[in-house]
């Protein structure tokens, strides 16, 4: 079971993600709904993977992504706009398209696990 940080500013979407993560057998961390709490969680919480909404109440979650990259924690972006809104610095990070497909989330989490 992995601990999954959820960074999402919409309450209902955050709850849906929590349910999906739980149904997949993982433990949700959060949700962090604004940039500062998300950044604090990224810096100090213990988790294995993160799902980051790109737009958090008008602020982009890129500082959180940078922190996760420094810590070596795998993550994906979540967006209703797909790759649009990502600059080239983040082009290699997978984007989960809204509305969410639990199977796609499961594959992205499983794909982030280190090979043995």
GIMOFEN-V44679 format. One record per helix or strand of 2 or more residues. SS is the DSSP state (@ for helix, = for strand). FROM is the first residue (numbers start at 1). TO is the last residue. If there is no record, write none. Layout:
BEGIN
ss=SS from=FROM to=TO
ss=SS from=FROM to=TO
END
This chain:
BEGIN
ss== from=3 to=7
ss=@ from=11 to=23
ss== from=27 to=32
ss=@ from=35 to=44
ss== from=49 to=53
ss== from=55 to=56
ss== from=59 to=60
ss=@ from=62 to=71
ss== from=74 to=79
ss=@ from=88 to=90
ss== from=95 to=97
ss=@ from=102 to=112
END
